[in-house]
Amino acid sequence: MPGKTASPPRITKFTNCRIIRGNELVEQDLWVDSVSGKILRDQEAFYGLHLSPDEVIDLGGRILAPGLIDVQLNGAQGFDFSVPQASKEEYDEGLRMVNKGLARTGVTSYLPTVVSSTPEVYWKVLPSLGPPGSKHRAEDGAESLGAHIEGPFISPGRNGVHKIEVLRAAQTFEDLEHCYGRDNLTGANQTVKMITAAPEIGNMSANISALASHGIIYSIGHSDATYEQALTATQQGATMITHLFNAMRPFYHRNPGVFGLLGQSERKRPYYGVIADGIHLHPTSIRIAYNAHPDGLVLVTDAMKLCGLPDGVYEWTNGERIVKTGARLTLEGSDKIAGSSATLIECVNNFRRWSGASTAQAINAVTATPARLLGLQGVKGSLDSGADADLVVLSDELDSYSGPTLTIDQVWKRGVKICDSDKGNTVA
């Protein structure tokens, strides 16, 4: 008679590990519950609830951190969020492939980003990109926290690789509803979490407070805004800058532009995205921004669907073509940067080397800080009791070429191990 299949552990205790508390790494055990998917308070679990762990994992001094959060991701695994498929089922299947692939890189939550497109594209793809809620299973991999729409209300002079023909200007909130779809912006089925737009285009600045009232983050980006125009946007409710320095008016001593917002008082300074892939920004630019406002820096990949694919020339969403050379993506026939193919943990490693940030501070830039931006502090990006048990186990080793390097050893989603480098690093 065949034996019964062993039940997966419900209560897991991690021991002999270093966890993040503020800006420090401390030695402390961590308990998680795979049924609730939450982190437990260890003293209460043992002494109050009289729980015994079903599994004890000795991490041998490795780092146990929250799962990584990427708030600007255009696609991966050959799938582009901005390209509708023949059917919603086919599009959703592509999302499932992305979610599992992202989990292998340590990303457990993200904002799928849709670039400047026609309204018809937004109407088709956005309904699939909202948070899955209770429908999401641990084995599904990474989960969406809501869509990030980059454009089309951006400056034609700061468009980067966004197609100029689809750019537009908004006068009223109704213009936004028509472009993105009303149900995607408001109501019970809202899917949009963040919008990148240029506040100086049309009457966009006047619509920022309305977006904020619906829980949508307004991020200044692809903008030729002066410092004064950017400051007005923050006064209206803008709380984020999309890929700082890229696709915006350069810093000038008589007009600091959008970058000048980092010189405001602590309470008024926005969060800002940084692509630390070694291509978009010089390391010194990253260090300057970080020293100006360390608590606001959010590392992003701006990764394209080519992430994980071999080098070569690939079709782009608007009929043009992209050249992939390592992590560098450029528009064919030009030197225009067209996004990144670096992973988020690679950006963390680069940032740690270039900025002088501690290991904990570098990890916070992809966990605690984006969680605060999204209003999810204590739920995501945290190891506090009651937070979602989305975790990564990291080794901190010395690479002879690049120096100290964090590598992903294990990934846990809602208290369940879904990736393990010792077992091929695959998702269950």
Residue pairs with C-beta under 8 A, 6 or more apart in sequence:
8 34
8 416
9 34
9 53
9 54
9 55
10 33
10 34
10 35
10 54
11 31
11 32
11 33
11 34
11 40
11 45
11 51
11 52
11 53
11 54
11 55
12 31
12 32
12 34
12 53
12 54
12 55
12 56
12 57
12 415
13 29
13 30
13 31
13 42
13 53
13 55
13 56
13 57
14 29
14 30
14 31
14 32
14 57
14 59
14 64
15 29
15 56
15 57
15 58
15 59
16 27
16 58
16 59
16 60
16 61
17 27
17 28
17 29
17 30
17 59
17 61
17 62
17 63
17 64
17 393
18 25
18 26
18 27
18 28
18 61
18 62
18 63
18 64
19 25
19 26
19 27
19 28
19 30
19 63
19 64
19 65
19 383
20 63
20 65
20 66
20 360
20 363
20 364
20 367
20 368
20 383
21 28
21 360
21 383
22 360
23 358
23 360
23 361
23 364
24 358
24 360
25 63
25 358
25 359
25 360
29 42
30 39
30 42
30 64
30 383
30 391
31 39
31 40
31 41
31 42
31 45
31 51
31 53
32 38
32 39
32 40
32 389
32 391
32 412
32 415
33 39
33 40
33 389
33 415
34 138
34 389
34 414
34 415
34 416
35 415
36 415
37 138
37 388
37 389
37 414
37 415
37 416
38 385
38 386
38 387
38 388
38 389
38 415
39 382
39 383
39 384
39 385
39 386
39 387
39 388
39 389
40 51
40 385
41 385
44 385
45 51
59 393
62 393
62 394
62 395
62 396
62 409
63 359
63 363
63 393
63 394
63 395
63 396
63 406
64 383
64 391
64 392
64 393
64 394
65 363
65 367
65 383
65 391
65 392
65 394
66 363
66 367
66 368
66 371
66 380
66 381
66 382
66 383
66 387
66 390
66 391
66 392
67 106
67 107
67 108
67 109
67 367
67 380
67 381
67 390
67 391
67 392
67 411
67 412
67 413
68 105
68 106
68 107
68 108
68 109
68 344
68 345
68 348
68 366
68 367
68 392
69 107
69 108
69 109
69 110
69 145
69 366
69 367
69 370
69 371
69 374
69 380
69 381
70 102
70 107
70 109
70 110
70 111
70 300
70 301
70 303
70 344
70 366
70 370
71 110
71 111
71 148
71 194
71 273
71 298
71 300
71 370
71 373
71 374
72 111
72 113
72 148
72 150
72 242
72 243
72 273
72 300
72 301
72 302
73 81
73 102
73 107
73 110
73 111
73 112
73 113
73 300
73 301
73 302
73 303
74 80
74 81
74 82
74 113
74 114
74 115
74 302
74 303
74 304
74 305
74 339
75 81
75 82
75 98
75 112
75 303
75 304
75 305
75 307
76 98
76 101
76 102
76 303
76 304
76 305
76 307
76 308
77 97
77 98
77 101
77 305
77 307
77 308
78 305
78 306
78 308
78 309
79 94
79 95
79 97
79 98
79 305
80 304
80 305
80 317
81 112
81 113
81 114
81 125
81 129
81 147
82 114
82 115
82 117
82 121
82 125
82 317
83 125
83 317
84 91
84 121
84 124
84 125
85 91
85 94
88 124
88 127
88 128
91 124
91 125
91 128
92 128
95 112
95 128
95 129
95 144
96 140
96 141
98 112
98 142
99 140
99 141
99 142
99 143
100 140
100 141
100 142
100 427
101 141
101 308
102 108
102 110
102 141
102 142
103 141
103 142
103 411
103 413
103 418
103 419
103 427
104 408
104 411
104 419
104 425
104 426
104 427
105 343
105 344
105 345
105 408
106 343
106 344
106 345
106 392
106 394
106 408
106 411
107 142
107 343
107 344
108 141
108 142
108 143
108 390
108 391
108 392
108 411
108 413
109 142
109 143
109 144
109 145
109 380
109 390
110 142
110 143
110 144
110 145
111 144
111 145
111 146
111 147
111 148
111 193
111 194
112 129
112 144
112 147
112 148
113 147
113 148
113 149
113 150
113 302
114 121
114 122
114 125
114 126
114 129
114 147
114 148
114 149
114 150
115 150
115 151
115 162
115 317
116 150
116 151
116 152
116 154
116 159
116 162
116 163
116 166
116 167
117 151
117 152
117 166
117 317
118 166
119 178
119 179
119 180
119 181
122 149
122 179
122 180
122 181
122 184
123 181
126 147
126 149
126 180
126 181
126 184
126 191
126 192
127 181
127 183
127 184
127 189
127 191
129 144
129 146
129 147
129 191
130 144
130 146
130 147
130 184
130 189
130 190
130 191
131 143
131 144
131 145
131 146
131 191
132 140
132 143
132 144
136 143
138 412
138 413
138 414
138 415
138 416
138 418
138 428
139 413
139 416
139 418
139 427
139 428
140 413
141 413
141 418
141 427
142 413
143 413
145 193
145 374
145 376
145 380
146 190
146 191
146 192
146 193
146 194
146 374
147 184
147 191
147 192
147 193
147 194
148 193
148 194
148 195
148 196
149 180
149 192
149 194
149 195
149 196
150 162
150 196
150 221
150 222
150 242
151 162
151 166
151 167
151 196
151 197
151 222
152 162
152 166
152 167
152 168
152 179
153 167
153 168
153 169
153 170
153 176
153 179
153 195
153 197
153 198
153 201
153 202
153 204
154 162
154 167
154 196
154 197
154 198
154 201
154 221
154 222
154 223
154 247
155 198
155 200
155 201
155 222
155 223
155 224
156 164
156 167
157 224
158 198
158 222
158 223
158 224
158 247
158 248
158 249
159 167
159 222
159 247
160 222
160 246
160 247
160 336
160 337
160 338
161 316
161 320
161 331
161 336
161 337
161 338
161 339
162 222
163 318
166 318
168 175
168 179
168 202
169 201
169 202
169 203
169 204
170 176
170 179
170 197
170 201
170 202
170 203
170 204
170 207
171 202
171 203
172 203
172 207
173 207
173 210
173 211
175 202
176 185
176 195
176 207
176 211
177 185
177 186
180 192
183 189
183 190
184 190
184 191
184 192
185 192
185 211
185 214
185 216
186 214
190 214
190 215
192 216
193 215
193 216
193 217
193 374
194 216
194 217
194 218
194 219
194 240
195 211
195 216
195 217
195 218
195 219
196 219
196 220
196 221
196 222
196 242
197 204
197 218
197 219
197 220
197 221
197 222
197 223
198 204
198 220
198 221
198 222
198 223
198 224
198 225
199 205
199 208
199 220
199 223
199 225
199 229
199 230
199 232
199 233
199 236
199 238
200 223
200 224
200 225
200 226
200 229
201 223
205 229
205 232
205 233
205 236
206 236
208 218
208 233
208 236
208 237
208 238
209 236
209 237
211 218
211 237
212 218
212 236
212 237
212 239
215 375
217 239
217 240
217 373
217 374
218 233
218 236
218 237
218 238
218 239
218 240
219 238
219 239
219 240
219 241
219 242
219 273
220 230
220 233
220 238
220 240
220 241
220 242
220 248
220 258
220 261
220 270
221 241
221 242
221 243
221 247
221 248
222 242
222 247
222 248
223 230
223 247
223 248
223 249
223 258
224 248
224 249
225 233
225 248
225 249
225 257
225 258
226 249
226 255
226 257
227 255
227 256
227 257
227 258
227 260
227 261
230 238
230 257
230 258
230 260
230 261
231 260
231 261
231 264
234 261
234 264
234 268
234 270
238 270
239 270
239 271
239 373
240 270
240 271
240 272
240 273
240 298
240 373
241 258
241 261
241 270
241 271
241 272
241 273
242 273
243 273
243 274
243 275
243 280
243 300
243 302
244 258
244 259
244 272
244 273
244 274
244 289
245 251
245 259
245 280
245 281
245 285
245 289
246 275
246 280
246 281
246 337
248 257
248 258
248 259
249 255
249 257
249 258
250 257
251 257
251 259
251 260
256 263
259 289
261 268
261 269
261 270
262 269
262 272
262 289
262 292
262 293
262 296
263 292
266 295
269 293
269 296
270 296
271 296
271 297
271 298
271 369
271 372
271 373
272 289
272 293
272 296
272 297
272 298
273 298
273 299
273 300
273 302
274 281
274 286
274 289
274 290
274 297
274 298
274 299
274 300
274 351
274 365
275 281
275 299
275 300
275 301
275 302
275 340
275 342
275 347
276 286
276 299
276 347
276 348
276 350
276 351
276 354
277 301
277 327
277 340
277 342
277 346
277 347
277 350
278 327
278 342
278 350
279 327
279 328
279 337
279 340
279 342
280 302
280 337
280 340
283 350
283 353
283 354
283 355
284 354
286 351
286 354
286 355
287 354
287 355
287 356
289 297
290 297
290 351
290 355
290 356
290 357
294 357
294 361
295 369
296 369
297 365
297 369
298 365
298 366
298 369
298 370
298 373
299 344
299 347
299 348
299 351
299 365
299 366
300 344
300 347
301 307
301 340
301 342
301 343
301 344
301 347
302 339
302 340
303 339
303 340
303 341
303 342
303 343
304 322
304 329
304 338
304 339
304 340
304 341
306 314
306 322
306 324
306 329
306 341
307 340
307 341
307 342
307 343
308 341
309 324
309 341
310 324
311 324
311 325
311 326
312 323
312 324
313 321
313 322
313 323
313 324
313 332
314 321
314 322
314 323
314 324
315 321
315 322
316 322
316 331
316 338
320 331
320 332
321 331
321 332
322 329
322 330
322 331
322 332
322 338
323 329
323 330
323 331
323 332
324 341
326 341
327 340
327 341
327 342
327 346
328 337
328 341
329 337
329 338
329 339
329 340
329 341
330 336
330 337
330 338
331 338
344 366
345 406
345 407
345 408
347 366
348 362
348 363
348 365
348 366
348 406
349 362
349 402
349 404
349 405
349 406
351 357
351 362
351 365
352 358
352 359
352 362
352 404
352 406
353 402
353 403
353 404
355 362
357 365
359 396
359 406
363 394
363 406
364 381
367 380
367 381
367 382
368 377
368 381
368 382
369 381
370 381
371 377
371 379
371 380
371 381
371 382
372 381
374 380
378 384
378 386
378 387
379 387
379 388
380 387
380 388
380 390
383 391
388 414
389 412
389 413
389 414
389 415
390 412
390 413
390 414
391 410
391 411
391 412
392 408
392 409
392 410
392 411
392 412
393 408
393 409
393 410
393 411
393 412
394 406
394 407
394 408
394 409
395 406
395 407
395 409
396 404
396 405
396 406
397 404
397 405
397 407
398 404
398 405
399 405
407 421
408 419
408 421
408 425
409 420
409 421
409 422
410 417
410 419
410 420
410 421
411 417
411 418
411 419
411 420
412 418
416 428
417 428
418 427
418 428
419 425
419 426
419 427
420 426
